[in-house]
Amino acid sequence: MIPSPSTYPSDDRMDLLAGTGSSVATVPVVEVGAILGTGREAVILHKGERYRLRVTANDKLILTK
């Protein structure tokens, strides 16, 4: 079962300032395991384009087109 994206309240959240105004939007936080499952890579579709997200041997994330 894949958990749904979550947001962290108060100080634990990541905020994005919208334009020059003072409004703040909360950025969703998703565990990489929810995307990769038990594997080390996944294909993500964005506007009809395929991107590959993979975990390297050094446990870093790489997103390539």
mmJSON file of the N, C-alpha and C atoms, coordinates in Angstrom:
{"data_MODEL":{"atom_site":{
"group_PDB":["ATOM","ATOM","ATOM","ATOM","ATOM","ATOM","ATOM","ATOM","ATOM","ATOM","ATOM","ATOM","ATOM","ATOM","ATOM","ATOM","ATOM","ATOM","ATOM","ATOM","ATOM","ATOM","ATOM","ATOM","ATOM","ATOM","ATOM","ATOM","ATOM","ATOM","ATOM","ATOM","ATOM","ATOM","ATOM","ATOM","ATOM","ATOM","ATOM","ATOM","ATOM","ATOM","ATOM","ATOM","ATOM","ATOM","ATOM","ATOM","ATOM","ATOM","ATOM","ATOM","ATOM","ATOM","ATOM","ATOM","ATOM","ATOM","ATOM","ATOM","ATOM","ATOM","ATOM","ATOM","ATOM","ATOM","ATOM","ATOM","ATOM","ATOM","ATOM","ATOM","ATOM","ATOM","ATOM","ATOM","ATOM","ATOM","ATOM","ATOM","ATOM","ATOM","ATOM","ATOM","ATOM","ATOM","ATOM","ATOM","ATOM","ATOM","ATOM","ATOM","ATOM","ATOM","ATOM","ATOM","ATOM","ATOM","ATOM","ATOM","ATOM","ATOM","ATOM","ATOM","ATOM","ATOM","ATOM","ATOM","ATOM","ATOM","ATOM","ATOM","ATOM","ATOM","ATOM","ATOM","ATOM","ATOM","ATOM","ATOM","ATOM","ATOM","ATOM","ATOM","ATOM","ATOM","ATOM","ATOM","ATOM","ATOM","ATOM","ATOM","ATOM","ATOM","ATOM","ATOM","ATOM","ATOM","ATOM","ATOM","ATOM","ATOM","ATOM","ATOM","ATOM","ATOM","ATOM","ATOM","ATOM","ATOM","ATOM","ATOM","ATOM","ATOM","ATOM","ATOM","ATOM","ATOM","ATOM","ATOM","ATOM","ATOM","ATOM","ATOM","ATOM","ATOM","ATOM","ATOM","ATOM","ATOM","ATOM","ATOM","ATOM","ATOM","ATOM","ATOM","ATOM","ATOM","ATOM","ATOM","ATOM","ATOM","ATOM","ATOM","ATOM","ATOM","ATOM","ATOM","ATOM","ATOM","ATOM","ATOM","ATOM","ATOM","ATOM"],
"id":[1,2,3,4,5,6,7,8,9,10,11,12,13,14,15,16,17,18,19,20,21,22,23,24,25,26,27,28,29,30,31,32,33,34,35,36,37,38,39,40,41,42,43,44,45,46,47,48,49,50,51,52,53,54,55,56,57,58,59,60,61,62,63,64,65,66,67,68,69,70,71,72,73,74,75,76,77,78,79,80,81,82,83,84,85,86,87,88,89,90,91,92,93,94,95,96,97,98,99,100,101,102,103,104,105,106,107,108,109,110,111,112,113,114,115,116,117,118,119,120,121,122,123,124,125,126,127,128,129,130,131,132,133,134,135,136,137,138,139,140,141,142,143,144,145,146,147,148,149,150,151,152,153,154,155,156,157,158,159,160,161,162,163,164,165,166,167,168,169,170,171,172,173,174,175,176,177,178,179,180,181,182,183,184,185,186,187,188,189,190,191,192,193,194,195],
"type_symbol":["N","C","C","N","C","C","N","C","C","N","C","C","N","C","C","N","C","C","N","C","C","N","C","C","N","C","C","N","C","C","N","C","C","N","C","C","N","C","C","N","C","C","N","C","C","N","C","C","N","C","C","N","C","C","N","C","C","N","C","C","N","C","C","N","C","C","N","C","C","N","C","C","N","C","C","N","C","C","N","C","C","N","C","C","N","C","C","N","C","C","N","C","C","N","C","C","N","C","C","N","C","C","N","C","C","N","C","C","N","C","C","N","C","C","N","C","C","N","C","C","N","C","C","N","C","C","N","C","C","N","C","C","N","C","C","N","C","C","N","C","C","N","C","C","N","C","C","N","C","C","N","C","C","N","C","C","N","C","C","N","C","C","N","C","C","N","C","C","N","C","C","N","C","C","N","C","C","N","C","C","N","C","C","N","C","C","N","C","C","N","C","C","N","C","C"],
"label_atom_id":["N","CA","C","N","CA","C","N","CA","C","N","CA","C","N","CA","C","N","CA","C","N","CA","C","N","CA","C","N","CA","C","N","CA","C","N","CA","C","N","CA","C","N","CA","C","N","CA","C","N","CA","C","N","CA","C","N","CA","C","N","CA","C","N","CA","C","N","CA","C","N","CA","C","N","CA","C","N","CA","C","N","CA","C","N","CA","C","N","CA","C","N","CA","C","N","CA","C","N","CA","C","N","CA","C","N","CA","C","N","CA","C","N","CA","C","N","CA","C","N","CA","C","N","CA","C","N","CA","C","N","CA","C","N","CA","C","N","CA","C","N","CA","C","N","CA","C","N","CA","C","N","CA","C","N","CA","C","N","CA","C","N","CA","C","N","CA","C","N","CA","C","N","CA","C","N","CA","C","N","CA","C","N","CA","C","N","CA","C","N","CA","C","N","CA","C","N","CA","C","N","CA","C","N","CA","C","N","CA","C","N","CA","C","N","CA","C","N","CA","C","N","CA","C","N","CA","C"],
"label_alt_id":[null,null,null,null,null,null,null,null,null,null,null,null,null,null,null,null,null,null,null,null,null,null,null,null,null,null,null,null,null,null,null,null,null,null,null,null,null,null,null,null,null,null,null,null,null,null,null,null,null,null,null,null,null,null,null,null,null,null,null,null,null,null,null,null,null,null,null,null,null,null,null,null,null,null,null,null,null,null,null,null,null,null,null,null,null,null,null,null,null,null,null,null,null,null,null,null,null,null,null,null,null,null,null,null,null,null,null,null,null,null,null,null,null,null,null,null,null,null,null,null,null,null,null,null,null,null,null,null,null,null,null,null,null,null,null,null,null,null,null,null,null,null,null,null,null,null,null,null,null,null,null,null,null,null,null,null,null,null,null,null,null,null,null,null,null,null,null,null,null,null,null,null,null,null,null,null,null,null,null,null,null,null,null,null,null,null,null,null,null,null,null,null,null,null,null],
"label_comp_id":["MET","MET","MET","ILE","ILE","ILE","PRO","PRO","PRO","SER","SER","SER","PRO","PRO","PRO","SER","SER","SER","THR","THR","THR","TYR","TYR","TYR","PRO","PRO","PRO","SER","SER","SER","ASP","ASP","ASP","ASP","ASP","ASP","ARG","ARG","ARG","MET","MET","MET","ASP","ASP","ASP","LEU","LEU","LEU","LEU","LEU","LEU","ALA","ALA","ALA","GLY","GLY","GLY","THR","THR","THR","GLY","GLY","GLY","SER","SER","SER","SER","SER","SER","VAL","VAL","VAL","ALA","ALA","ALA","THR","THR","THR","VAL","VAL","VAL","PRO","PRO","PRO","VAL","VAL","VAL","VAL","VAL","VAL","GLU","GLU","GLU","VAL","VAL","VAL","GLY","GLY","GLY","ALA","ALA","ALA","ILE","ILE","ILE","LEU","LEU","LEU","GLY","GLY","GLY","THR","THR","THR","GLY","GLY","GLY","ARG","ARG","ARG","GLU","GLU","GLU","ALA","ALA","ALA","VAL","VAL","VAL","ILE","ILE","ILE","LEU","LEU","LEU","HIS","HIS","HIS","LYS","LYS","LYS","GLY","GLY","GLY","GLU","GLU","GLU","ARG","ARG","ARG","TYR","TYR","TYR","ARG","ARG","ARG","LEU","LEU","LEU","ARG","ARG","ARG","VAL","VAL","VAL","THR","THR","THR","ALA","ALA","ALA","ASN","ASN","ASN","ASP","ASP","ASP","LYS","LYS","LYS","LEU","LEU","LEU","ILE","ILE","ILE","LEU","LEU","LEU","THR","THR","THR","LYS","LYS","LYS"],
"label_asym_id":["A","A","A","A","A","A","A","A","A","A","A","A","A","A","A","A","A","A","A","A","A","A","A","A","A","A","A","A","A","A","A","A","A","A","A","A","A","A","A","A","A","A","A","A","A","A","A","A","A","A","A","A","A","A","A","A","A","A","A","A","A","A","A","A","A","A","A","A","A","A","A","A","A","A","A","A","A","A","A","A","A","A","A","A","A","A","A","A","A","A","A","A","A","A","A","A","A","A","A","A","A","A","A","A","A","A","A","A","A","A","A","A","A","A","A","A","A","A","A","A","A","A","A","A","A","A","A","A","A","A","A","A","A","A","A","A","A","A","A","A","A","A","A","A","A","A","A","A","A","A","A","A","A","A","A","A","A","A","A","A","A","A","A","A","A","A","A","A","A","A","A","A","A","A","A","A","A","A","A","A","A","A","A","A","A","A","A","A","A","A","A","A","A","A","A"],
"label_entity_id":["1","1","1","1","1","1","1","1","1","1","1","1","1","1","1","1","1","1","1","1","1","1","1","1","1","1","1","1","1","1","1","1","1","1","1","1","1","1","1","1","1","1","1","1","1","1","1","1","1","1","1","1","1","1","1","1","1","1","1","1","1","1","1","1","1","1","1","1","1","1","1","1","1","1","1","1","1","1","1","1","1","1","1","1","1","1","1","1","1","1","1","1","1","1","1","1","1","1","1","1","1","1","1","1","1","1","1","1","1","1","1","1","1","1","1","1","1","1","1","1","1","1","1","1","1","1","1","1","1","1","1","1","1","1","1","1","1","1","1","1","1","1","1","1","1","1","1","1","1","1","1","1","1","1","1","1","1","1","1","1","1","1","1","1","1","1","1","1","1","1","1","1","1","1","1","1","1","1","1","1","1","1","1","1","1","1","1","1","1","1","1","1","1","1","1"],
"label_seq_id":[1,1,1,2,2,2,3,3,3,4,4,4,5,5,5,6,6,6,7,7,7,8,8,8,9,9,9,10,10,10,11,11,11,12,12,12,13,13,13,14,14,14,15,15,15,16,16,16,17,17,17,18,18,18,19,19,19,20,20,20,21,21,21,22,22,22,23,23,23,24,24,24,25,25,25,26,26,26,27,27,27,28,28,28,29,29,29,30,30,30,31,31,31,32,32,32,33,33,33,34,34,34,35,35,35,36,36,36,37,37,37,38,38,38,39,39,39,40,40,40,41,41,41,42,42,42,43,43,43,44,44,44,45,45,45,46,46,46,47,47,47,48,48,48,49,49,49,50,50,50,51,51,51,52,52,52,53,53,53,54,54,54,55,55,55,56,56,56,57,57,57,58,58,58,59,59,59,60,60,60,61,61,61,62,62,62,63,63,63,64,64,64,65,65,65],
"pdbx_PDB_ins_code":[null,null,null,null,null,null,null,null,null,null,null,null,null,null,null,null,null,null,null,null,null,null,null,null,null,null,null,null,null,null,null,null,null,null,null,null,null,null,null,null,null,null,null,null,null,null,null,null,null,null,null,null,null,null,null,null,null,null,null,null,null,null,null,null,null,null,null,null,null,null,null,null,null,null,null,null,null,null,null,null,null,null,null,null,null,null,null,null,null,null,null,null,null,null,null,null,null,null,null,null,null,null,null,null,null,null,null,null,null,null,null,null,null,null,null,null,null,null,null,null,null,null,null,null,null,null,null,null,null,null,null,null,null,null,null,null,null,null,null,null,null,null,null,null,null,null,null,null,null,null,null,null,null,null,null,null,null,null,null,null,null,null,null,null,null,null,null,null,null,null,null,null,null,null,null,null,null,null,null,null,null,null,null,null,null,null,null,null,null,null,null,null,null,null,null],
"Cartn_x":[0.838,0.0,0.888,0.612,1.388,0.694,1.426,0.804,0.615,-0.379,-0.616,0.378,0.674,1.588,1.071,2.002,1.603,2.284,1.811,2.467,2.752,3.852,4.218,3.762,3.16,2.686,3.807,3.545,4.394,5.836,6.79,8.212,8.773,8.116,8.625,8.236,7.515,7.074,8.042,7.972,8.743,7.788,8.146,7.27,7.838,6.935,7.293,6.619,7.369,6.759,6.222,5.001,4.362,4.58,5.34,5.579,6.189,5.737,6.26,5.329,4.176,3.236,3.697,2.917,3.305,2.583,1.805,1.095,2.074,1.79,2.677,1.892,2.461,1.852,2.692,2.068,2.784,3.138,4.379,4.867,4.616,4.009,3.787,5.112,5.142,6.327,5.972,6.771,6.518,7.78,7.648,8.782,9.173,10.466,10.92,10.469,10.319,9.835,8.424,7.634,6.285,6.319,7.402,7.559,8.284,9.376,10.211,9.742,8.955,8.573,9.805,9.978,11.149,12.287,12.04,13.064,14.002,14.871,15.854,15.621,14.576,14.261,12.79,12.33,10.946,10.903,9.87,9.654,8.532,8.779,7.8,7.372,6.072,5.557,5.203,5.662,5.349,5.1,3.849,3.463,3.837,3.61,3.883,5.338,6.22,7.646,7.955,8.887,9.287,10.599,10.618,11.826,12.109,13.381,13.777,14.373,13.786,14.306,14.979,16.258,16.952,17.842,18.124,19.018,20.373,21.43,22.773,23.385,24.562,25.297,25.684,25.793,26.126,24.884,23.724,22.447,22.004,22.329,21.863,20.752,19.93,18.861,19.286,18.984,19.244,17.958,17.581,16.427,16.951,16.7,17.167,15.999,16.152,15.133,15.457],
"Cartn_y":[-1.177,0.0,1.247,2.167,3.403,4.482,5.048,6.116,7.369,8.148,9.396,10.446,11.446,12.512,13.209,13.657,14.335,15.693,16.495,17.768,17.827,18.447,18.582,19.936,19.979,21.258,22.103,23.329,24.325,24.318,24.181,24.331,23.219,22.069,20.936,20.987,22.003,22.054,22.866,22.628,23.408,24.405,25.687,26.714,27.294,27.694,28.332,29.694,30.738,32.055,32.225,32.645,32.813,34.233,34.364,35.68,36.663,37.905,38.937,39.171,38.495,38.655,37.902,37.974,37.316,35.992,35.534,34.271,33.101,32.066,30.911,29.653,28.803,27.522,26.406,25.39,24.267,23.274,22.817,21.868,20.45,19.577,18.191,17.477,16.582,15.778,14.323,13.645,12.251,11.451,10.375,9.482,8.817,8.715,8.135,6.681,5.979,4.601,4.488,5.551,5.551,5.603,6.128,6.207,4.974,4.585,3.486,2.111,2.054,0.752,0.046,-1.215,-1.956,-1.898,-1.267,-1.17,0.009,0.209,1.29,2.327,2.149,3.155,3.127,4.257,4.391,5.364,5.227,6.15,7.088,8.394,9.418,10.095,10.214,10.875,12.314,13.24,14.657,15.247,15.667,16.252,15.349,14.055,13.098,12.675,13.278,12.927,11.957,11.039,10.051,10.474,10.442,10.736,9.538,9.225,8.088,8.6,8.171,8.485,7.229,7.35,6.155,6.484,5.445,5.549,5.013,5.811,5.401,4.442,3.931,3.047,3.793,5.133,5.943,6.433,5.853,6.176,7.62,8.156,9.493,9.316,10.352,10.305,11.044,10.449,11.092,11.026,12.178,12.259,12.584,11.706,11.934,11.827,12.485,12.447,11.332],
"Cartn_z":[0.0,0.0,0.0,-0.872,-0.972,-0.149,0.834,1.626,0.799,1.167,0.455,0.916,0.049,0.45,1.697,2.529,3.749,3.834,4.719,4.994,6.477,6.832,8.23,8.741,9.915,10.454,11.041,11.251,11.915,11.436,12.355,12.044,11.168,11.108,10.34,8.873,8.458,7.069,6.218,4.915,3.951,3.34,3.344,2.811,1.532,0.646,-0.614,-0.644,-0.812,-0.925,-2.333,-2.453,-3.759,-4.258,-5.348,-5.958,-4.982,-5.027,-4.137,-2.953,-2.952,-1.85,-0.619,0.414,1.654,1.871,0.881,1.049,0.981,1.733,1.833,1.486,0.629,0.27,0.878,1.44,2.022,0.927,0.913,-0.084,0.425,-0.392,0.039,0.27,1.249,1.554,1.302,0.465,0.115,0.405,1.153,1.398,0.079,-0.194,-1.459,-1.599,-0.496,-0.534,-1.081,-0.933,-1.481,-3.004,-3.561,-5.018,-5.549,-4.886,-5.375,-4.915,-3.852,-3.304,-2.769,-3.118,-2.658,-3.671,-4.814,-5.861,-5.669,-6.634,-6.579,-7.673,-8.484,-9.492,-9.863,-10.399,-10.833,-12.003,-12.823,-13.926,-13.515,-13.684,-13.345,-14.642,-14.859,-16.057,-15.727,-16.576,-16.419,-17.796,-18.037,-19.323,-20.494,-20.322,-21.389,-21.519,-20.736,-20.761,-19.621,-19.892,-18.893,-18.243,-16.918,-16.14,-15.252,-15.095,-14.262,-12.959,-11.84,-10.511,-10.003,-9.643,-9.156,-7.976,-7.182,-6.042,-6.494,-6.282,-6.697,-5.678,-6.008,-5.099,-3.818,-3.894,-2.713,-1.984,-2.312,-1.68,-1.913,-3.074,-3.493,-4.513,-4.696,-5.698,-6.953,-8.105,-9.405,-10.218,-10.8,-11.693,-13.067,-14.048,-15.42,-16.392,-17.528,-18.561,-19.531],
"occupancy":[1.0,1.0,1.0,1.0,1.0,1.0,1.0,1.0,1.0,1.0,1.0,1.0,1.0,1.0,1.0,1.0,1.0,1.0,1.0,1.0,1.0,1.0,1.0,1.0,1.0,1.0,1.0,1.0,1.0,1.0,1.0,1.0,1.0,1.0,1.0,1.0,1.0,1.0,1.0,1.0,1.0,1.0,1.0,1.0,1.0,1.0,1.0,1.0,1.0,1.0,1.0,1.0,1.0,1.0,1.0,1.0,1.0,1.0,1.0,1.0,1.0,1.0,1.0,1.0,1.0,1.0,1.0,1.0,1.0,1.0,1.0,1.0,1.0,1.0,1.0,1.0,1.0,1.0,1.0,1.0,1.0,1.0,1.0,1.0,1.0,1.0,1.0,1.0,1.0,1.0,1.0,1.0,1.0,1.0,1.0,1.0,1.0,1.0,1.0,1.0,1.0,1.0,1.0,1.0,1.0,1.0,1.0,1.0,1.0,1.0,1.0,1.0,1.0,1.0,1.0,1.0,1.0,1.0,1.0,1.0,1.0,1.0,1.0,1.0,1.0,1.0,1.0,1.0,1.0,1.0,1.0,1.0,1.0,1.0,1.0,1.0,1.0,1.0,1.0,1.0,1.0,1.0,1.0,1.0,1.0,1.0,1.0,1.0,1.0,1.0,1.0,1.0,1.0,1.0,1.0,1.0,1.0,1.0,1.0,1.0,1.0,1.0,1.0,1.0,1.0,1.0,1.0,1.0,1.0,1.0,1.0,1.0,1.0,1.0,1.0,1.0,1.0,1.0,1.0,1.0,1.0,1.0,1.0,1.0,1.0,1.0,1.0,1.0,1.0,1.0,1.0,1.0,1.0,1.0,1.0],
"B_iso_or_equiv":[0.0,0.0,0.0,0.0,0.0,0.0,0.0,0.0,0.0,0.0,0.0,0.0,0.0,0.0,0.0,0.0,0.0,0.0,0.0,0.0,0.0,0.0,0.0,0.0,0.0,0.0,0.0,0.0,0.0,0.0,0.0,0.0,0.0,0.0,0.0,0.0,0.0,0.0,0.0,0.0,0.0,0.0,0.0,0.0,0.0,0.0,0.0,0.0,0.0,0.0,0.0,0.0,0.0,0.0,0.0,0.0,0.0,0.0,0.0,0.0,0.0,0.0,0.0,0.0,0.0,0.0,0.0,0.0,0.0,0.0,0.0,0.0,0.0,0.0,0.0,0.0,0.0,0.0,0.0,0.0,0.0,0.0,0.0,0.0,0.0,0.0,0.0,0.0,0.0,0.0,0.0,0.0,0.0,0.0,0.0,0.0,0.0,0.0,0.0,0.0,0.0,0.0,0.0,0.0,0.0,0.0,0.0,0.0,0.0,0.0,0.0,0.0,0.0,0.0,0.0,0.0,0.0,0.0,0.0,0.0,0.0,0.0,0.0,0.0,0.0,0.0,0.0,0.0,0.0,0.0,0.0,0.0,0.0,0.0,0.0,0.0,0.0,0.0,0.0,0.0,0.0,0.0,0.0,0.0,0.0,0.0,0.0,0.0,0.0,0.0,0.0,0.0,0.0,0.0,0.0,0.0,0.0,0.0,0.0,0.0,0.0,0.0,0.0,0.0,0.0,0.0,0.0,0.0,0.0,0.0,0.0,0.0,0.0,0.0,0.0,0.0,0.0,0.0,0.0,0.0,0.0,0.0,0.0,0.0,0.0,0.0,0.0,0.0,0.0,0.0,0.0,0.0,0.0,0.0,0.0],
"pdbx_formal_charge":[null,null,null,null,null,null,null,null,null,null,null,null,null,null,null,null,null,null,null,null,null,null,null,null,null,null,null,null,null,null,null,null,null,null,null,null,null,null,null,null,null,null,null,null,null,null,null,null,null,null,null,null,null,null,null,null,null,null,null,null,null,null,null,null,null,null,null,null,null,null,null,null,null,null,null,null,null,null,null,null,null,null,null,null,null,null,null,null,null,null,null,null,null,null,null,null,null,null,null,null,null,null,null,null,null,null,null,null,null,null,null,null,null,null,null,null,null,null,null,null,null,null,null,null,null,null,null,null,null,null,null,null,null,null,null,null,null,null,null,null,null,null,null,null,null,null,null,null,null,null,null,null,null,null,null,null,null,null,null,null,null,null,null,null,null,null,null,null,null,null,null,null,null,null,null,null,null,null,null,null,null,null,null,null,null,null,null,null,null,null,null,null,null,null,null],
"auth_seq_id":[1,1,1,2,2,2,3,3,3,4,4,4,5,5,5,6,6,6,7,7,7,8,8,8,9,9,9,10,10,10,11,11,11,12,12,12,13,13,13,14,14,14,15,15,15,16,16,16,17,17,17,18,18,18,19,19,19,20,20,20,21,21,21,22,22,22,23,23,23,24,24,24,25,25,25,26,26,26,27,27,27,28,28,28,29,29,29,30,30,30,31,31,31,32,32,32,33,33,33,34,34,34,35,35,35,36,36,36,37,37,37,38,38,38,39,39,39,40,40,40,41,41,41,42,42,42,43,43,43,44,44,44,45,45,45,46,46,46,47,47,47,48,48,48,49,49,49,50,50,50,51,51,51,52,52,52,53,53,53,54,54,54,55,55,55,56,56,56,57,57,57,58,58,58,59,59,59,60,60,60,61,61,61,62,62,62,63,63,63,64,64,64,65,65,65],
"auth_comp_id":["MET","MET","MET","ILE","ILE","ILE","PRO","PRO","PRO","SER","SER","SER","PRO","PRO","PRO","SER","SER","SER","THR","THR","THR","TYR","TYR","TYR","PRO","PRO","PRO","SER","SER","SER","ASP","ASP","ASP","ASP","ASP","ASP","ARG","ARG","ARG","MET","MET","MET","ASP","ASP","ASP","LEU","LEU","LEU","LEU","LEU","LEU","ALA","ALA","ALA","GLY","GLY","GLY","THR","THR","THR","GLY","GLY","GLY","SER","SER","SER","SER","SER","SER","VAL","VAL","VAL","ALA","ALA","ALA","THR","THR","THR","VAL","VAL","VAL","PRO","PRO","PRO","VAL","VAL","VAL","VAL","VAL","VAL","GLU","GLU","GLU","VAL","VAL","VAL","GLY","GLY","GLY","ALA","ALA","ALA","ILE","ILE","ILE","LEU","LEU","LEU","GLY","GLY","GLY","THR","THR","THR","GLY","GLY","GLY","ARG","ARG","ARG","GLU","GLU","GLU","ALA","ALA","ALA","VAL","VAL","VAL","ILE","ILE","ILE","LEU","LEU","LEU","HIS","HIS","HIS","LYS","LYS","LYS","GLY","GLY","GLY","GLU","GLU","GLU","ARG","ARG","ARG","TYR","TYR","TYR","ARG","ARG","ARG","LEU","LEU","LEU","ARG","ARG","ARG","VAL","VAL","VAL","THR","THR","THR","ALA","ALA","ALA","ASN","ASN","ASN","ASP","ASP","ASP","LYS","LYS","LYS","LEU","LEU","LEU","ILE","ILE","ILE","LEU","LEU","LEU","THR","THR","THR","LYS","LYS","LYS"],
"auth_asym_id":["A","A","A","A","A","A","A","A","A","A","A","A","A","A","A","A","A","A","A","A","A","A","A","A","A","A","A","A","A","A","A","A","A","A","A","A","A","A","A","A","A","A","A","A","A","A","A","A","A","A","A","A","A","A","A","A","A","A","A","A","A","A","A","A","A","A","A","A","A","A","A","A","A","A","A","A","A","A","A","A","A","A","A","A","A","A","A","A","A","A","A","A","A","A","A","A","A","A","A","A","A","A","A","A","A","A","A","A","A","A","A","A","A","A","A","A","A","A","A","A","A","A","A","A","A","A","A","A","A","A","A","A","A","A","A","A","A","A","A","A","A","A","A","A","A","A","A","A","A","A","A","A","A","A","A","A","A","A","A","A","A","A","A","A","A","A","A","A","A","A","A","A","A","A","A","A","A","A","A","A","A","A","A","A","A","A","A","A","A","A","A","A","A","A","A"],
"auth_atom_id":["N","CA","C","N","CA","C","N","CA","C","N","CA","C","N","CA","C","N","CA","C","N","CA","C","N","CA","C","N","CA","C","N","CA","C","N","CA","C","N","CA","C","N","CA","C","N","CA","C","N","CA","C","N","CA","C","N","CA","C","N","CA","C","N","CA","C","N","CA","C","N","CA","C","N","CA","C","N","CA","C","N","CA","C","N","CA","C","N","CA","C","N","CA","C","N","CA","C","N","CA","C","N","CA","C","N","CA","C","N","CA","C","N","CA","C","N","CA","C","N","CA","C","N","CA","C","N","CA","C","N","CA","C","N","CA","C","N","CA","C","N","CA","C","N","CA","C","N","CA","C","N","CA","C","N","CA","C","N","CA","C","N","CA","C","N","CA","C","N","CA","C","N","CA","C","N","CA","C","N","CA","C","N","CA","C","N","CA","C","N","CA","C","N","CA","C","N","CA","C","N","CA","C","N","CA","C","N","CA","C","N","CA","C","N","CA","C","N","CA","C","N","CA","C","N","CA","C"],
"pdbx_PDB_model_num":[1,1,1,1,1,1,1,1,1,1,1,1,1,1,1,1,1,1,1,1,1,1,1,1,1,1,1,1,1,1,1,1,1,1,1,1,1,1,1,1,1,1,1,1,1,1,1,1,1,1,1,1,1,1,1,1,1,1,1,1,1,1,1,1,1,1,1,1,1,1,1,1,1,1,1,1,1,1,1,1,1,1,1,1,1,1,1,1,1,1,1,1,1,1,1,1,1,1,1,1,1,1,1,1,1,1,1,1,1,1,1,1,1,1,1,1,1,1,1,1,1,1,1,1,1,1,1,1,1,1,1,1,1,1,1,1,1,1,1,1,1,1,1,1,1,1,1,1,1,1,1,1,1,1,1,1,1,1,1,1,1,1,1,1,1,1,1,1,1,1,1,1,1,1,1,1,1,1,1,1,1,1,1,1,1,1,1,1,1,1,1,1,1,1,1]
}}}
